């Protein structure tokens, strides 16, 4: 039996990364009714620092919201297979934990 990595596995990993970073789970802000909050120009209001799963060309990557909107490729690997991205995400989580430990937060 193989240990197949699914999109759900990656989404769960994204949630764990956001928790470890202390940022919201949703890339954009919402009001109490769940409606997206827009700025004075009608643009969605980004939750800077939030990580989300992006997909294209049959691959996936971790993207992080930037202040003022837009995003960056957090994994710096471009779009890759699910298993490879899962391993990158696990390493990223370990790095966050190590940094927190060095700073005495754990």
C-alpha positions in Angstrom: 0.0 0.0 0.0 1.4 3.4 -1.0 1.3 6.5 1.1 -0.3 8.8 -1.4 -0.2 12.6 -0.9 -3.5 14.3 -1.7 -4.6 17.9 -2.1 -6.3 17.5 1.4 -2.9 16.6 2.9 -1.4 19.7 1.4 -4.3 21.9 2.6 -3.9 20.5 6.1 -0.2 21.2 6.0 -1.0 24.8 4.9 -3.2 25.2 7.9 -0.4 23.9 10.2 2.0 26.4 8.6 -0.4 29.3 9.1 -0.9 28.3 12.7 2.8 28.1 13.3 3.3 31.5 11.8 0.4 32.9 13.8 -1.4 34.3 10.7 -5.1 33.9 9.6 -6.1 30.8 7.5 -7.8 32.8 4.8 -5.8 34.8 2.2 -8.3 37.7 2.3 -10.2 39.4 5.1 -13.9 38.8 5.7 -16.5 40.5 7.8 -18.6 38.8 10.5 -21.1 37.8 7.8 -18.4 36.1 5.7 -18.4 38.7 3.0 -15.0 39.7 1.6 -13.8 43.1 2.8 -12.7 45.6 0.0 -10.7 48.7 0.2 -11.8 52.2 -1.1 -10.7 51.1 -4.6 -12.8 47.9 -4.6 -9.8 45.6 -4.2 -9.9 42.6 -1.8 -8.0 43.2 1.5 -5.2 40.7 1.8 -4.1 39.0 5.0 -0.4 39.6 4.7 1.7 36.6 5.6 -1.0 34.0 5.1 0.1 30.9 3.2 -2.2 29.2 0.7 -2.0 26.4 -1.9 -1.6 27.4 -5.5 -1.9 25.1 -8.4 -1.1 25.2 -12.2 0.4 23.1 -14.9 -0.5 19.9 -13.0 1.7 20.9 -10.0 1.3 22.8 -6.7 3.2 25.4 -4.7 2.9 27.3 -1.4 2.1 31.0 -2.0 2.2 33.7 0.7 0.1 36.8 0.6 2.1 40.1 0.5 1.2 43.3 2.2 -1.1 45.3 -0.1 -2.0 42.2 -2.1 -0.2 40.0 -4.5 1.7 36.9 -3.5 5.1 35.2 -3.6 6.2 31.6 -4.2 7.0 30.6 -0.6 8.5 27.2 -1.6 10.8 28.8 -4.2 10.5 25.6 -6.3 7.8 26.6 -8.7 5.0 24.2 -9.3 5.9 20.7 -8.3 4.3 17.3 -7.6 2.3 16.9 -4.4 4.8 14.6 -2.7 7.7 16.9 -3.3 5.7 19.9 -2.0 4.6 18.0 1.0 8.2 17.3 1.9 9.1 21.0 1.4 6.2 21.9 3.7 7.3 19.5 6.4 10.8 21.0 6.3 9.4 24.5 6.4 7.4 23.5 9.6 10.5 22.1 11.2 12.4 25.4 10.4 9.6 27.4 12.0 9.8 25.2 15.1 13.6 25.5 15.3 13.4 29.3 15.0 10.8 29.4 17.8 12.9 27.2 20.0 16.0 29.4 19.5 13.9 32.5 20.4 12.7 30.8 23.5 9.0 30.7 22.4 8.7 27.0 23.0 
